[in-house]
Amino acid sequence: MGHPPLGAKRGILALILFVLRESTIMFILPPQAVGLLVLGLVAGVLSGMFGIGGGVVIVPILTTFFGFALQSAIGTSLGALLMPVAILAVIEYYRAGKLKIAVAAPVAAGLVVGGWIGAQIAFGLPVNTLRVLYGFFLLFASWRFAEPRKWIAELRGGRLPAAPAEPSRGVSLWVLLALGFGAGIISGLFGVGGGIVIVPALVGLLRFDQKEAVATSLGALLLPVGLPAVITYYNNNAFDIATAVVVAVGLVFGAFGGARITLSLPSTTVKRLYGVFLLLVGLRFIFGG
């Protein structure tokens, strides 16, 4: 598998140095900056592995360890995801032939409108209600991905699940726009990229292979589709620009590493790892207070 050209690496290094310098100017203390970079790296790895934006990690960590209010954490997460943080991961998936641009483009268009509506809804809900809704949403997604009944059957010596069928190449444009719209509402509500809706829908409804779904989701999220939602959070004083920038730096390289990991694993393994991951995060939001 190829690596990014030398010129691209130098450009990215220059961007990192610039961002770190600007973050210091914005009075982020060095220990906190290191913590935020690590957060971005971890979220980026999960993003590259599972086709998500990384907000399902960023939001709970910001609220738990950095003292952010939930709405501020959501707005800041969306701001970090606004930048093309998955660019290296998308390039890696594209080179592997997994990215479906014709699917990603209309999904991205739907994300723009849905994200704005989701942000409007978020500011009309009590914080505790928002938190519990988020937790149950993640538990549902976890069940769909982990497929516990199939897992138990395999452990008991049952038949392995059949290989996924080839995805339909004639998916309706309106279906893809609706998928993006629905994912955008979830994104604007909960500060996630939308991949936790896009990936399950592509796999479960449109019969995409897991790796194709992950790649296509990241492709749709590469554009600044969350801009209307970020503006809404910014106007409500729920967006920390400095934090978003530092987290985004970690996301870039973490996502590249996550993509390399996923391309080396069986699709079923990736799905089940994702399901366990969502289960843990969902329980944290429901019972974590």
Backbone bond lengths (Angstrom), bond angles and torsions (degrees), N, CA, C in turn:
res aa  C-N    CA-C-N  psi(-1)  N-CA   C-N-CA  omega(-1)  CA-C   N-CA-C  phi
1 M - - - 1.463 - - 1.511 109.39 -
2 G 1.326 119.55 135.91 1.450 122.61 -174.37 1.507 112.68 -76.79
3 H 1.340 114.28 168.76 1.453 121.36 178.84 1.517 108.87 -117.13
4 P 1.348 118.43 158.18 1.451 120.87 177.89 1.512 110.00 -58.98
5 P 1.351 119.41 143.76 1.454 122.12 179.87 1.515 111.38 -60.50
6 L 1.371 115.54 157.77 1.458 121.49 -176.83 1.520 111.72 -57.39
7 G 1.339 116.49 -39.64 1.460 119.66 -179.65 1.515 112.04 -61.78
8 A 1.324 116.25 -39.48 1.470 119.89 178.87 1.519 110.62 -66.11
9 K 1.350 116.56 -40.23 1.465 119.85 179.25 1.526 110.88 -62.25
10 R 1.346 116.24 -43.07 1.463 119.41 179.63 1.522 111.48 -64.47
11 G 1.338 115.50 -38.92 1.460 119.26 178.66 1.510 111.96 -64.16
12 I 1.321 116.26 -40.55 1.463 120.29 179.38 1.525 110.52 -66.83
13 L 1.363 116.95 -40.55 1.459 120.41 178.42 1.526 110.86 -61.42
14 A 1.334 116.01 -41.64 1.462 119.66 178.38 1.522 110.89 -63.04
15 L 1.334 116.33 -38.57 1.465 120.75 178.40 1.526 110.82 -63.31
16 I 1.337 116.45 -42.16 1.465 120.10 -179.85 1.524 110.73 -61.74
17 L 1.340 116.58 -46.95 1.461 120.34 -179.63 1.518 111.18 -60.60
18 F 1.333 115.92 -40.30 1.466 119.97 179.32 1.523 110.88 -64.82
19 V 1.337 115.60 -45.83 1.464 119.83 -177.89 1.523 111.41 -63.24
20 L 1.343 116.86 -42.87 1.455 119.80 179.92 1.524 111.27 -64.01
21 R 1.342 116.86 -38.84 1.458 120.15 177.79 1.513 110.88 -64.29
22 E 1.345 116.26 -44.22 1.459 120.16 -179.65 1.529 110.96 -67.34
23 S 1.313 116.67 -34.77 1.460 119.57 179.56 1.524 110.93 -65.68
24 T 1.339 117.22 -35.74 1.460 120.77 176.70 1.515 110.01 -64.86
25 I 1.323 116.12 -41.39 1.455 120.49 178.07 1.521 110.52 -59.51
26 M 1.333 116.38 -33.81 1.459 120.55 -178.99 1.530 111.66 -85.03
27 F 1.348 116.39 16.38 1.470 122.52 170.09 1.527 114.18 64.77
28 I 1.326 117.70 36.13 1.462 119.84 168.22 1.522 106.73 -85.18
29 L 1.324 117.93 123.11 1.456 121.78 -179.69 1.528 109.70 -65.08
30 P 1.343 118.85 142.80 1.464 121.56 -177.59 1.525 115.03 -51.58
31 P 1.360 120.50 -46.91 1.475 118.64 179.48 1.526 112.28 -60.05
32 Q 1.322 115.88 -38.93 1.465 119.04 179.15 1.524 110.25 -67.81
33 A 1.325 116.62 -38.52 1.460 119.95 179.12 1.522 110.73 -62.35
34 V 1.331 117.17 -41.14 1.465 120.89 177.69 1.527 110.08 -62.19
35 G 1.330 116.79 -44.43 1.458 120.37 178.42 1.520 112.37 -60.43
36 L 1.325 116.46 -39.85 1.462 120.49 179.81 1.527 111.53 -69.54
37 L 1.336 116.83 -36.55 1.464 119.72 176.43 1.526 110.91 -64.14
38 V 1.331 116.23 -42.30 1.466 120.20 177.61 1.526 110.28 -63.43
39 L 1.320 116.53 -41.85 1.466 120.81 176.11 1.521 110.32 -57.54
40 G 1.329 116.79 -45.85 1.459 120.48 178.85 1.514 112.37 -62.05
41 L 1.335 117.34 -40.25 1.462 120.92 178.96 1.524 111.40 -62.90
42 V 1.337 116.59 -47.12 1.469 120.59 -179.57 1.525 110.53 -63.46
43 A 1.331 115.99 -47.15 1.468 119.74 178.58 1.519 110.61 -62.30
44 G 1.332 116.67 -35.94 1.459 120.63 179.50 1.511 112.57 -66.30
45 V 1.331 117.29 -41.01 1.464 120.29 177.49 1.525 110.31 -59.53
46 L 1.335 116.59 -46.35 1.465 120.61 178.77 1.520 111.01 -65.61
47 S 1.330 116.29 -35.12 1.459 120.69 177.22 1.521 110.71 -62.37
48 G 1.325 116.59 -49.27 1.456 120.21 -179.45 1.509 113.40 -66.96
49 M 1.340 117.17 -29.42 1.464 120.74 179.91 1.518 112.47 -77.25
50 F 1.344 116.44 -39.08 1.456 120.32 -167.89 1.524 114.70 -116.15
51 G 1.334 118.23 -0.56 1.462 120.31 177.25 1.506 114.30 76.20
52 I 1.329 117.43 17.94 1.460 121.66 179.09 1.521 109.05 -98.03
53 G 1.309 116.75 168.25 1.455 119.10 178.11 1.511 112.19 -76.21
54 G 1.320 117.42 -29.20 1.457 122.02 -177.24 1.512 112.66 112.43
55 G 1.328 116.66 -5.17 1.458 120.58 -177.30 1.516 114.20 -64.84
56 V 1.342 117.78 -24.68 1.460 119.71 179.02 1.523 111.51 -69.35
57 V 1.328 117.30 -13.73 1.460 121.76 172.01 1.524 110.26 -100.76
58 I 1.321 116.31 -44.00 1.466 121.15 -174.72 1.524 111.43 -61.18
59 V 1.333 117.19 -47.53 1.470 120.64 -175.06 1.530 112.11 -62.16
60 P 1.352 119.82 -52.87 1.465 117.99 -179.56 1.524 113.89 -64.65
61 I 1.337 118.19 -33.10 1.468 120.06 179.49 1.525 110.62 -69.93
62 L 1.319 117.33 -41.40 1.464 119.71 178.51 1.524 111.37 -63.18
63 T 1.334 116.89 -37.88 1.467 119.21 -179.70 1.527 111.88 -74.78
64 T 1.327 116.91 -36.00 1.466 120.71 -174.17 1.526 113.09 -82.85
65 F 1.331 117.27 -43.39 1.463 120.49 -171.27 1.531 114.47 -109.16
66 F 1.321 117.26 -16.89 1.461 119.24 -177.79 1.527 112.88 -115.17
67 G 1.338 116.62 4.31 1.454 120.56 173.10 1.514 115.98 72.03
68 F 1.328 118.09 22.02 1.459 121.13 179.19 1.528 110.54 -78.77
69 A 1.320 116.81 142.65 1.461 120.87 166.48 1.525 107.88 -67.78
70 L 1.336 117.22 153.33 1.461 120.58 -174.46 1.522 111.89 -57.13
71 Q 1.323 118.00 -47.46 1.463 119.72 -178.02 1.524 111.53 -64.88
72 S 1.327 118.04 -36.86 1.464 120.83 176.88 1.526 110.98 -67.02
73 A 1.330 116.31 -37.94 1.464 120.08 177.54 1.527 110.50 -64.84
74 I 1.325 116.76 -40.45 1.464 121.19 178.68 1.524 110.42 -63.64
75 G 1.333 116.63 -48.17 1.460 120.24 -179.75 1.516 112.35 -62.47
76 T 1.333 116.98 -40.80 1.462 121.23 179.99 1.523 111.21 -68.53
77 S 1.329 116.71 -38.93 1.462 120.94 176.41 1.525 110.76 -60.71
78 L 1.323 116.60 -46.97 1.465 120.13 178.52 1.521 110.90 -61.12
79 G 1.342 116.55 -36.67 1.456 119.89 178.60 1.519 112.04 -64.80
80 A 1.338 116.93 -41.12 1.466 120.48 177.57 1.526 110.98 -63.94
81 L 1.330 115.91 -38.01 1.463 120.74 -178.62 1.522 112.33 -77.29
82 L 1.335 116.66 -10.17 1.461 120.55 -179.54 1.521 111.03 -66.92
83 M 1.324 116.20 -30.85 1.459 121.38 -179.49 1.527 109.98 -79.42
84 P 1.331 118.32 156.53 1.480 120.83 -176.96 1.519 111.88 -74.29
85 V 1.341 115.78 61.71 1.461 120.84 -172.00 1.529 113.04 -70.23
86 A 1.328 117.73 -20.75 1.467 120.36 -177.39 1.523 112.42 -96.49
87 I 1.327 118.03 15.28 1.458 120.83 -172.75 1.530 112.10 -58.47
88 L 1.340 118.35 -45.06 1.462 120.34 -179.31 1.526 111.13 -66.79
89 A 1.334 116.80 -37.57 1.466 120.31 177.85 1.526 110.73 -65.93
90 V 1.326 116.92 -42.58 1.465 120.84 -179.98 1.525 110.47 -63.10
91 I 1.325 116.95 -41.59 1.468 120.36 177.08 1.529 110.35 -59.90
92 E 1.328 115.84 -42.38 1.465 120.37 -179.49 1.530 110.97 -63.38
93 Y 1.328 117.53 -44.81 1.466 120.93 178.22 1.531 111.29 -66.93
94 Y 1.322 116.93 -37.79 1.469 120.57 179.22 1.530 110.11 -62.32
95 R 1.317 116.53 -43.58 1.465 120.45 179.08 1.520 111.70 -63.98
96 A 1.336 115.90 -28.48 1.465 120.27 178.87 1.527 112.04 -85.43
97 G 1.338 117.20 -0.32 1.461 121.34 178.08 1.511 114.88 76.94
98 K 1.336 117.54 21.82 1.461 121.01 -176.29 1.528 113.96 -98.45
99 L 1.309 118.81 -18.42 1.467 121.84 -175.33 1.524 111.03 -82.34
100 K 1.347 117.50 126.61 1.460 123.36 177.96 1.534 108.41 -108.13
101 I 1.325 115.91 92.45 1.463 121.62 -173.35 1.525 111.55 -62.94
102 A 1.338 117.41 -38.41 1.466 120.78 -178.21 1.525 111.76 -64.52
103 V 1.309 117.79 -23.29 1.466 121.78 175.98 1.524 110.01 -87.74
104 A 1.317 116.66 -41.18 1.468 121.20 -176.21 1.525 112.33 -63.57
105 A 1.335 117.99 -37.09 1.470 121.10 -174.30 1.532 113.03 -62.72
106 P 1.345 120.10 -53.02 1.473 118.68 178.94 1.526 113.08 -67.17
107 V 1.325 117.55 -31.54 1.466 119.52 175.62 1.527 109.47 -61.84
108 A 1.327 116.86 -42.06 1.465 121.23 178.63 1.523 111.29 -61.69
109 A 1.335 116.86 -39.40 1.470 120.28 179.44 1.529 110.89 -62.68
110 G 1.328 116.81 -42.45 1.459 119.96 177.92 1.512 112.63 -66.00
111 L 1.330 117.05 -33.01 1.463 121.74 179.43 1.522 112.30 -60.32
112 V 1.325 116.89 -36.58 1.465 121.00 -176.06 1.526 110.71 -59.90
113 V 1.334 116.01 -51.36 1.466 120.60 -177.38 1.526 110.85 -70.83
114 G 1.326 116.47 -44.87 1.457 120.13 -179.10 1.516 112.82 -61.58
115 G 1.327 117.50 -37.01 1.456 121.12 179.88 1.512 112.38 -62.50
116 W 1.317 116.26 -41.02 1.470 120.38 179.08 1.529 110.63 -64.14
117 I 1.336 116.61 -43.71 1.463 120.40 -179.89 1.527 110.51 -65.36
118 G 1.330 117.24 -41.35 1.457 120.55 178.58 1.515 112.45 -60.47
119 A 1.331 117.04 -38.98 1.464 120.86 178.54 1.523 110.99 -65.45
120 Q 1.333 116.99 -38.81 1.467 120.19 177.91 1.531 110.65 -63.03
121 I 1.328 116.11 -41.48 1.467 120.30 179.46 1.526 110.55 -64.37
122 A 1.339 116.48 -40.42 1.469 120.94 -176.35 1.517 112.17 -58.01
123 F 1.328 117.32 -37.60 1.459 119.73 -177.87 1.526 112.38 -81.78
124 G 1.341 116.92 -2.33 1.459 120.14 175.13 1.514 113.04 -102.21
125 L 1.343 117.25 0.24 1.468 121.48 -177.90 1.525 110.90 -109.44
126 P 1.346 118.11 144.92 1.472 120.36 171.10 1.528 109.97 -61.31
127 V 1.326 117.08 146.55 1.463 121.66 -176.00 1.527 111.66 -59.00
128 N 1.335 118.30 -43.47 1.464 120.59 -178.88 1.522 111.69 -64.05
129 T 1.324 116.35 -37.88 1.466 120.28 176.86 1.515 110.31 -63.66
130 L 1.323 116.21 -43.56 1.460 121.79 179.17 1.526 110.53 -60.08
131 R 1.321 116.46 -43.55 1.465 121.46 -178.42 1.534 111.47 -63.56
132 V 1.331 117.14 -46.90 1.466 120.54 -177.98 1.527 111.02 -67.67
133 L 1.334 117.42 -40.37 1.463 120.65 176.70 1.521 110.77 -58.71
134 Y 1.308 115.96 -43.12 1.462 121.29 178.55 1.528 110.58 -60.49
135 G 1.327 116.62 -45.20 1.455 120.59 -179.54 1.517 112.84 -60.90
136 F 1.335 117.60 -45.78 1.461 120.53 -179.68 1.526 111.62 -68.44
137 F 1.313 116.35 -33.84 1.465 119.41 175.39 1.529 110.45 -60.45
138 L 1.325 116.94 -43.75 1.457 120.65 -179.41 1.526 111.61 -68.34
139 L 1.327 117.78 -34.94 1.463 120.29 177.43 1.530 110.81 -64.19
140 F 1.325 116.27 -40.41 1.467 119.99 177.94 1.526 110.44 -62.87
141 A 1.335 115.65 -46.30 1.461 119.67 179.45 1.530 110.78 -62.75
142 S 1.327 116.49 -36.84 1.462 121.23 179.16 1.529 111.27 -61.51
143 W 1.332 116.06 -44.79 1.470 120.89 179.73 1.525 110.89 -60.15
144 R 1.324 116.32 -42.52 1.462 120.29 -178.40 1.527 111.67 -65.01
145 F 1.313 116.78 -35.74 1.456 119.59 -176.04 1.526 113.20 -84.27
146 A 1.333 117.06 -42.98 1.469 119.83 -175.08 1.526 112.10 -70.68
147 E 1.356 117.70 -26.41 1.463 122.74 -179.77 1.533 110.54 46.37
148 P 1.344 117.90 62.43 1.470 120.16 -173.10 1.522 114.10 -60.41
149 R 1.337 118.33 -33.20 1.466 119.05 -179.01 1.528 111.36 -65.85
150 K 1.333 116.50 -41.28 1.467 119.52 177.37 1.526 110.67 -66.47
151 W 1.326 114.81 -38.64 1.459 120.24 179.91 1.528 110.35 -60.71
152 I 1.343 116.67 -47.67 1.465 121.41 -179.69 1.526 110.71 -63.39
153 A 1.345 115.93 -40.94 1.466 119.81 179.45 1.524 111.13 -61.27
154 E 1.314 116.80 -40.58 1.463 120.34 179.00 1.523 111.41 -66.17
155 L 1.345 116.16 -41.02 1.464 119.70 179.30 1.528 111.67 -63.71
156 R 1.345 115.91 -28.22 1.467 120.55 179.31 1.518 112.10 -87.31
157 G 1.310 116.88 3.72 1.452 120.39 177.87 1.505 114.23 93.06
158 G 1.329 117.25 14.89 1.457 120.96 178.04 1.516 111.27 -74.22
159 R 1.306 115.57 -178.68 1.457 120.79 -178.63 1.513 109.80 -75.52
160 L 1.304 115.71 143.78 1.454 121.10 174.90 1.516 109.74 -69.44
161 P 1.323 117.89 148.51 1.454 119.44 176.99 1.513 111.17 -61.95
162 A 1.313 114.87 146.47 1.461 119.57 -179.39 1.513 110.47 -64.92
163 A 1.319 115.28 151.90 1.464 119.91 177.59 1.516 109.00 -64.02
164 P 1.330 117.73 144.43 1.452 120.41 -178.34 1.514 111.77 -63.28
165 A 1.326 115.33 142.47 1.456 119.79 178.05 1.514 109.77 -71.91
166 E 1.319 114.96 159.81 1.460 119.53 176.33 1.521 109.76 -63.05
167 P 1.339 117.74 136.69 1.453 119.87 -179.64 1.512 112.06 -66.67
168 S 1.294 115.20 150.35 1.454 120.14 175.62 1.514 109.95 -66.94
169 R 1.316 117.32 131.47 1.460 120.75 -179.34 1.524 111.21 -92.15
170 G 1.334 117.50 -1.83 1.452 119.73 -178.99 1.512 112.68 -112.30
171 V 1.328 117.22 40.25 1.459 121.53 -178.61 1.521 109.80 -65.75
172 S 1.338 116.11 135.71 1.459 121.40 -178.88 1.523 111.23 -62.15
173 L 1.330 115.23 140.07 1.460 121.04 176.42 1.521 110.61 -59.15
174 W 1.330 117.22 -39.22 1.465 121.16 -178.06 1.523 111.41 -67.07
175 V 1.321 116.50 -34.65 1.468 119.96 176.78 1.522 110.24 -63.96
176 L 1.321 116.47 -42.74 1.462 120.53 -179.68 1.524 111.42 -68.53
177 L 1.337 116.69 -38.81 1.467 119.78 176.36 1.526 110.69 -63.67
178 A 1.347 115.96 -41.90 1.469 120.13 179.02 1.523 111.12 -65.07
179 L 1.324 116.48 -38.63 1.464 120.55 177.12 1.528 110.40 -61.29
180 G 1.331 116.18 -46.18 1.460 120.05 178.16 1.515 112.08 -63.40
181 F 1.327 116.47 -38.54 1.467 121.09 179.97 1.530 110.71 -63.37
182 G 1.335 116.07 -47.51 1.464 119.97 178.95 1.521 111.98 -63.40
183 A 1.326 116.22 -42.52 1.463 120.05 177.88 1.520 110.78 -64.51
184 G 1.330 116.44 -34.91 1.458 120.60 179.04 1.520 111.98 -65.21
185 I 1.329 117.18 -39.54 1.470 120.12 177.63 1.530 110.20 -61.19
186 I 1.331 116.81 -45.77 1.464 120.89 177.40 1.527 110.27 -61.89
187 S 1.315 116.14 -40.33 1.463 121.33 179.53 1.522 111.64 -61.15
188 G 1.327 116.27 -49.40 1.458 120.37 -179.32 1.513 113.24 -67.11
189 L 1.326 116.41 -31.05 1.467 121.33 179.11 1.523 112.28 -72.00
190 F 1.333 116.13 -43.49 1.457 120.46 -166.66 1.525 114.81 -116.33
191 G 1.323 118.41 0.68 1.455 120.17 176.68 1.508 114.69 75.45
192 V 1.321 117.06 21.51 1.459 121.38 178.65 1.522 108.58 -103.69
193 G 1.335 116.08 165.71 1.454 118.49 -177.17 1.516 113.87 -72.79
194 G 1.308 117.24 -23.31 1.461 120.95 -176.52 1.514 112.53 111.31
195 G 1.336 116.66 -10.43 1.454 120.14 -178.15 1.510 114.24 -65.20
196 I 1.347 117.73 -24.80 1.462 119.26 178.76 1.523 111.90 -72.01
197 V 1.330 116.79 -8.03 1.466 121.32 170.02 1.526 109.72 -103.17
198 I 1.320 116.23 -44.43 1.463 121.21 -174.49 1.527 111.58 -62.93
199 V 1.330 117.02 -48.69 1.467 120.05 -175.99 1.531 112.22 -63.05
200 P 1.354 119.62 -49.26 1.470 118.42 177.87 1.527 112.95 -60.43
201 A 1.340 117.06 -36.97 1.466 119.95 -179.44 1.525 111.01 -67.51
202 L 1.317 117.13 -42.63 1.463 119.95 179.94 1.526 111.23 -65.13
203 V 1.328 116.59 -37.47 1.465 120.24 -179.30 1.528 111.39 -77.82
204 G 1.340 116.08 -49.11 1.457 120.28 -172.39 1.517 114.78 -80.23
205 L 1.336 116.73 -36.20 1.462 120.42 -175.88 1.525 113.03 -99.33
206 L 1.320 116.72 -40.28 1.464 120.46 -174.96 1.521 112.48 -103.60
207 R 1.334 116.87 2.57 1.465 123.99 170.70 1.530 112.85 62.24
208 F 1.307 116.33 37.36 1.457 120.45 173.45 1.527 109.86 -77.50
209 D 1.315 115.67 149.15 1.455 120.55 167.10 1.527 108.81 -63.45
210 Q 1.345 117.41 147.99 1.461 120.92 -176.44 1.532 112.37 -56.41
211 K 1.306 117.67 -42.91 1.465 120.11 -177.95 1.525 111.35 -69.11
212 E 1.331 117.23 -36.51 1.467 120.12 175.10 1.521 110.81 -64.55
213 A 1.325 115.87 -40.47 1.465 119.72 -179.93 1.524 110.93 -64.43
214 V 1.324 116.92 -43.15 1.465 121.19 178.59 1.521 110.43 -61.36
215 A 1.325 116.33 -47.42 1.467 120.76 -178.81 1.520 111.68 -62.58
216 T 1.326 116.80 -43.79 1.463 121.04 -177.78 1.520 111.20 -68.99
217 S 1.320 117.01 -37.21 1.460 120.63 175.90 1.523 110.86 -61.62
218 L 1.332 117.26 -47.53 1.465 120.51 178.68 1.521 111.15 -62.23
219 G 1.337 116.41 -35.83 1.462 119.64 177.23 1.517 111.97 -63.36
220 A 1.332 116.61 -40.95 1.465 120.47 178.45 1.520 111.37 -66.77
221 L 1.329 116.80 -33.81 1.463 121.39 -177.12 1.523 112.80 -84.42
222 L 1.332 117.19 -5.62 1.465 120.25 -176.56 1.526 111.81 -67.45
223 L 1.327 116.45 -35.08 1.465 120.71 178.86 1.533 109.83 -75.59
224 P 1.336 118.25 159.67 1.480 120.70 -179.55 1.525 112.39 -75.26
225 V 1.340 115.86 59.99 1.465 121.06 -173.80 1.524 112.55 -70.07
226 G 1.338 117.08 -20.28 1.461 119.76 -177.77 1.511 114.36 -89.94
227 L 1.343 118.32 8.82 1.466 120.72 -175.01 1.527 113.52 -56.70
228 P 1.349 120.06 -47.78 1.477 118.47 179.03 1.529 112.52 -59.07
229 A 1.338 117.26 -38.38 1.464 120.26 178.80 1.525 110.98 -67.28
230 V 1.332 116.96 -41.70 1.466 120.79 179.76 1.522 110.60 -62.42
231 I 1.325 116.89 -41.05 1.468 120.63 178.07 1.529 110.35 -60.17
232 T 1.336 116.11 -40.80 1.469 120.12 178.38 1.524 111.09 -61.55
233 Y 1.319 117.09 -46.44 1.469 120.33 179.03 1.527 110.98 -65.91
234 Y 1.318 117.15 -38.80 1.466 120.92 178.78 1.528 110.74 -62.38
235 N 1.318 116.14 -43.40 1.468 120.34 179.80 1.524 112.52 -65.91
236 N 1.334 116.37 -20.06 1.467 121.10 177.96 1.534 111.88 -102.39
237 N 1.348 115.90 19.07 1.471 121.80 178.27 1.530 112.52 56.00
238 A 1.317 116.37 38.58 1.466 121.31 -179.27 1.526 110.19 -124.24
239 F 1.328 116.57 45.09 1.465 121.09 -177.95 1.521 109.04 -150.97
240 D 1.346 116.92 116.65 1.460 123.01 178.50 1.529 108.31 -101.14
241 I 1.321 116.46 103.40 1.461 121.44 -173.72 1.526 111.56 -63.19
242 A 1.338 116.98 -45.35 1.463 120.38 -176.94 1.526 111.54 -59.76
243 T 1.320 116.37 -45.25 1.461 120.41 178.99 1.522 110.96 -62.86
244 A 1.320 116.93 -43.39 1.462 121.18 -178.97 1.524 111.33 -59.75
245 V 1.326 116.94 -41.13 1.464 121.01 -177.96 1.526 111.09 -65.50
246 V 1.325 117.26 -45.28 1.467 120.24 -178.19 1.532 110.95 -66.79
247 V 1.322 117.28 -43.06 1.466 120.56 177.63 1.528 110.44 -60.62
248 A 1.328 116.76 -39.31 1.465 121.19 -178.57 1.522 111.79 -61.36
249 V 1.328 117.71 -36.00 1.464 120.65 178.68 1.527 110.46 -60.41
250 G 1.329 116.74 -46.21 1.458 119.73 177.71 1.514 112.56 -64.54
251 L 1.327 116.63 -35.81 1.461 121.06 -179.45 1.528 112.18 -59.07
252 V 1.323 117.11 -39.22 1.466 121.24 -175.58 1.528 110.60 -56.72
253 F 1.324 116.27 -52.18 1.457 119.89 -174.79 1.524 112.14 -79.92
254 G 1.320 116.99 -32.05 1.454 119.37 176.12 1.518 111.94 -63.45
255 A 1.332 117.02 -40.83 1.466 121.10 -179.33 1.523 111.22 -64.30
256 F 1.321 116.95 -37.98 1.465 120.50 177.60 1.528 110.41 -62.26
257 G 1.347 116.42 -44.78 1.457 120.04 178.22 1.513 112.21 -63.84
258 G 1.339 116.90 -39.63 1.455 120.77 178.56 1.514 112.71 -63.40
259 A 1.331 116.26 -38.21 1.467 120.43 178.23 1.524 110.87 -63.78
260 R 1.332 116.73 -41.91 1.467 120.06 179.37 1.530 110.99 -63.51
261 I 1.334 116.54 -38.34 1.466 120.66 178.73 1.524 110.54 -64.21
262 T 1.342 116.05 -47.88 1.464 120.65 -176.74 1.522 112.10 -61.96
263 L 1.330 116.97 -41.77 1.460 120.43 -178.18 1.530 112.06 -65.69
264 S 1.326 117.07 -15.96 1.463 120.79 179.85 1.527 112.79 -98.06
265 L 1.343 117.60 -3.10 1.466 121.69 -177.12 1.526 111.24 -111.15
266 P 1.351 118.49 154.19 1.469 120.89 172.05 1.529 110.59 -64.08
267 S 1.327 117.09 146.88 1.464 121.40 -178.11 1.526 112.11 -59.15
268 T 1.341 117.45 -38.90 1.466 120.42 -179.62 1.525 111.02 -62.73
269 T 1.311 116.78 -39.47 1.468 120.68 178.10 1.517 111.03 -63.15
270 V 1.329 116.32 -42.40 1.464 120.84 179.54 1.525 110.19 -62.11
271 K 1.337 117.10 -43.55 1.464 120.93 179.99 1.524 111.17 -60.15
272 R 1.301 117.05 -44.59 1.460 120.07 -175.11 1.529 111.81 -73.30
273 L 1.303 116.92 -36.71 1.462 119.38 174.25 1.524 110.25 -60.34
274 Y 1.315 115.73 -41.67 1.463 121.08 178.66 1.524 110.48 -62.27
275 G 1.342 116.65 -42.52 1.458 120.30 179.88 1.517 112.54 -61.52
276 V 1.325 117.18 -43.23 1.468 120.91 178.24 1.525 110.34 -64.31
277 F 1.310 115.85 -42.08 1.464 121.33 178.64 1.531 111.28 -58.72
278 L 1.325 117.43 -46.92 1.462 121.06 -179.70 1.527 111.44 -66.80
279 L 1.321 117.41 -35.39 1.466 121.01 177.36 1.529 110.75 -58.87
280 L 1.314 116.76 -47.32 1.464 120.79 -178.41 1.523 111.63 -63.75
281 V 1.328 115.85 -43.23 1.465 119.13 -179.06 1.526 110.73 -68.33
282 G 1.343 117.18 -39.73 1.459 120.73 179.51 1.518 112.27 -62.21
283 L 1.338 116.83 -44.10 1.465 120.52 177.84 1.524 111.13 -63.07
284 R 1.317 115.84 -36.28 1.474 120.10 177.84 1.529 110.97 -60.76
285 F 1.315 117.29 -40.10 1.459 119.40 -177.68 1.524 112.50 -76.15
286 I 1.323 117.69 -33.13 1.465 119.78 -179.26 1.521 111.47 -75.25
287 F 1.318 116.55 -42.51 1.464 120.35 -172.47 1.523 113.93 -108.82
288 G 1.337 116.64 -6.42 1.455 118.92 -175.08 1.504 114.08 -78.20
289 G 1.347 118.16 -15.05 1.461 121.20 178.49 1.498 112.35 78.04
